[in-house]
Amino acid sequence: MSTIMHNQVPRSDVLAHVGTNLRHLRKEAGLSQEALAAASGISRRMIVNLESGHANISLGSLDRLAEALDTTFLKLVSNPERESRRLEDVMWRGKSALSQATLLGAAPARQDTQLWIWSLDVGEHYKADPDPEGWHEMIFVLEGTLQLDFDTETQIVQANDFTIYSSAQNYSYTNAGNCVLRFLRSVSS
């Protein structure tokens, strides 16, 4: 769900399984790399590079690939040998080593239900791509101050408070405080 270059995921984390999973799921769906590129809007070159383990990709682009393959984000990024209810894999890193998002686990729902723990260093920012219609986020701030910016409003969420909103819109997270921001994020459809 990221579009900013520093929001790209390092190879050592989430992309460790994407190449193998993508190739397997694409072949299982009977799609060529060209057909998957056309269905997802992701370039064939990017798909080739992902399958060979030589590319970084945004979380939003991974969502588009999963949708084009009629699968879930979790099946695309997860270690196929681990149970998906307890993942604990870093999925995003910011500019600072203190900024990251870890997908803790998932449970079955109409699509997916995901539980994340995020941390953003002072001044760090994450811009998300809109999710498909029907998706929502629930955020509980553990420490610090979260600024949520939408097209039409800004919300400030302090420690020990929460918010719930449709994630089928433009939104971003900003650490608006003077200490590391930590929050739990649940995503569901």
C-alpha positions as CSV (number, residue, x, y, z in Angstrom):
1,M,0.0,0.0,0.0
2,S,3.0,2.1,-0.3
3,T,4.0,4.3,-3.2
4,I,7.0,6.2,-1.8
5,M,10.5,4.8,-2.6
6,H,11.6,4.6,1.0
7,N,8.5,2.5,1.7
8,Q,9.9,-0.3,-0.4
9,V,10.5,-3.5,1.5
10,P,14.0,-4.8,1.9
11,R,14.8,-8.2,0.3
12,S,15.6,-9.8,3.6
13,D,12.0,-9.6,4.9
14,V,8.7,-9.9,3.1
15,L,10.3,-10.5,-0.3
16,A,12.0,-13.7,0.9
17,H,9.0,-15.8,-0.2
18,V,7.4,-13.6,-2.8
19,G,9.4,-14.8,-5.7
20,T,8.8,-18.5,-5.1
21,N,5.1,-17.9,-4.2
22,L,4.5,-15.6,-7.1
23,R,5.9,-18.1,-9.6
24,H,3.9,-21.0,-8.1
25,L,0.6,-19.1,-7.9
26,R,1.0,-17.7,-11.4
27,K,1.6,-21.2,-12.8
28,E,-1.2,-22.6,-10.8
29,A,-3.5,-20.0,-12.2
30,G,-2.3,-20.8,-15.7
31,L,-1.0,-17.3,-16.4
32,S,2.0,-16.2,-18.3
33,Q,4.1,-13.3,-17.0
34,E,2.6,-11.2,-19.7
35,A,-1.0,-12.1,-18.8
36,L,-0.3,-11.4,-15.1
37,A,1.2,-8.1,-16.0
38,A,-1.9,-7.2,-18.0
39,A,-4.3,-8.3,-15.2
40,S,-2.4,-6.6,-12.4
41,G,-1.1,-3.4,-14.0
42,I,2.4,-4.4,-12.8
43,S,5.0,-4.5,-15.5
44,R,6.2,-7.8,-16.9
45,R,9.8,-6.7,-16.1
46,M,8.9,-6.2,-12.4
47,I,7.2,-9.7,-12.4
48,V,10.3,-11.3,-13.9
49,N,12.5,-9.5,-11.4
50,L,10.3,-10.5,-8.4
51,E,10.2,-14.1,-9.5
52,S,14.0,-14.1,-9.7
53,G,14.4,-12.4,-6.3
54,H,15.9,-9.2,-7.7
55,A,13.3,-6.5,-7.0
56,N,11.6,-4.6,-4.3
57,I,7.9,-3.8,-4.6
58,S,5.4,-1.7,-2.7
59,L,2.7,-3.3,-0.4
60,G,0.0,-1.9,-2.7
61,S,1.6,-3.6,-5.8
62,L,1.7,-6.9,-3.9
63,D,-2.1,-6.4,-3.2
64,R,-2.7,-5.9,-6.9
65,L,-0.7,-9.0,-7.8
66,A,-2.7,-11.1,-5.2
67,E,-6.0,-9.8,-6.6
68,A,-5.0,-10.6,-10.2
69,L,-4.0,-14.1,-9.1
70,D,-7.3,-14.5,-7.2
71,T,-5.4,-15.2,-4.0
72,T,-4.6,-13.3,-0.8
73,F,-1.8,-11.0,0.2
74,L,-0.9,-13.5,2.9
75,K,-0.5,-16.4,0.4
76,L,1.7,-14.2,-1.7
77,V,4.1,-13.1,1.0
78,S,4.1,-15.8,3.7
79,N,6.5,-18.6,4.3
80,P,4.5,-21.6,3.0
81,E,6.0,-23.7,5.7
82,R,4.6,-21.5,8.6
83,E,1.1,-21.2,10.0
84,S,-0.4,-17.9,8.9
85,R,-2.0,-17.1,12.2
86,R,1.4,-16.2,13.6
87,L,3.6,-14.6,11.0
88,E,5.7,-12.0,12.8
89,D,7.4,-10.8,9.6
90,V,8.6,-7.3,8.9
91,M,6.7,-6.0,5.8
92,W,7.8,-2.4,5.7
93,R,10.8,-0.3,6.8
94,G,11.0,3.4,6.9
95,K,14.1,5.6,6.6
96,S,14.9,5.2,10.2
97,A,15.7,1.8,11.7
98,L,13.1,2.6,14.4
99,S,10.3,2.7,11.7
100,Q,8.8,-0.6,10.6
101,A,5.6,-2.6,10.2
102,T,5.4,-6.2,11.3
103,L,2.5,-8.4,10.3
104,L,1.9,-10.4,13.5
105,G,-0.7,-12.8,12.1
106,A,-3.9,-13.3,10.2
107,A,-7.2,-15.0,10.6
108,P,-9.7,-16.1,7.9
109,A,-12.5,-13.7,7.0
110,R,-14.3,-12.9,3.8
111,Q,-10.8,-12.0,2.5
112,D,-8.2,-11.6,5.2
113,T,-8.0,-10.2,8.6
114,Q,-4.5,-9.0,9.5
115,L,-2.9,-7.9,12.8
116,W,0.2,-5.6,12.5
117,I,2.4,-3.7,14.9
118,W,3.9,-0.5,13.5
119,S,6.5,1.9,14.8
120,L,7.4,5.2,13.2
121,D,10.4,7.3,14.4
122,V,9.9,11.0,15.0
123,G,8.9,12.8,11.7
124,E,8.5,9.5,9.8
125,H,5.7,9.2,7.3
126,Y,3.9,6.4,5.5
127,K,1.6,7.0,2.5
128,A,-0.8,4.2,1.7
129,D,-2.6,3.2,-1.5
130,P,-6.3,2.8,-1.0
131,D,-7.6,-0.7,-0.4
132,P,-10.5,-2.2,-2.3
133,E,-14.0,-1.1,-1.3
134,G,-15.2,-2.8,1.9
135,W,-11.8,-2.8,3.7
136,H,-11.4,-1.2,7.1
137,E,-8.6,-0.5,9.5
138,M,-8.7,-0.4,13.3
139,I,-5.8,1.3,15.0
140,F,-4.9,1.4,18.7
141,V,-2.0,3.7,19.6
142,L,0.3,2.2,22.2
143,E,2.8,5.0,22.5
144,G,3.2,8.5,20.9
145,T,0.9,10.5,18.7
146,L,-0.4,9.3,15.3
147,Q,-1.6,11.7,12.7
148,L,-3.9,10.2,10.1
149,D,-4.3,12.3,7.0
150,F,-7.2,11.6,4.6
151,D,-8.3,13.6,1.5
152,T,-11.0,15.4,3.5
153,E,-9.8,15.4,7.1
154,T,-6.9,14.8,9.6
155,Q,-7.3,12.8,12.8
156,I,-4.9,12.9,15.7
157,V,-4.8,9.7,17.8
158,Q,-3.0,9.8,21.1
159,A,-1.6,6.9,23.2
160,N,-4.3,4.6,24.6
161,D,-6.9,5.7,22.1
162,F,-8.1,4.2,18.9
163,T,-9.8,4.9,15.6
164,I,-11.7,2.9,12.9
165,Y,-12.0,3.9,9.3
166,S,-12.5,2.7,5.8
167,S,-9.1,2.1,4.2
168,A,-10.7,2.3,0.7
169,Q,-9.4,5.9,0.4
170,N,-6.2,7.8,0.3
171,Y,-4.6,8.0,3.8
172,S,-1.2,8.3,5.4
173,Y,0.4,7.8,8.9
174,T,2.7,10.4,10.4
175,N,4.4,10.4,13.7
176,A,3.2,13.8,15.0
177,G,4.9,13.5,18.4
178,N,8.4,13.8,19.8
179,C,9.0,10.1,20.6
180,V,8.8,6.8,18.7
181,L,5.1,6.1,17.7
182,R,3.9,2.5,18.2
183,F,0.5,1.3,17.2
184,L,-1.5,-1.9,16.5
185,R,-3.2,-2.0,13.2
186,S,-6.0,-4.5,12.3
187,V,-7.0,-4.7,8.6
188,S,-10.1,-6.6,7.5
189,S,-12.6,-6.8,4.7
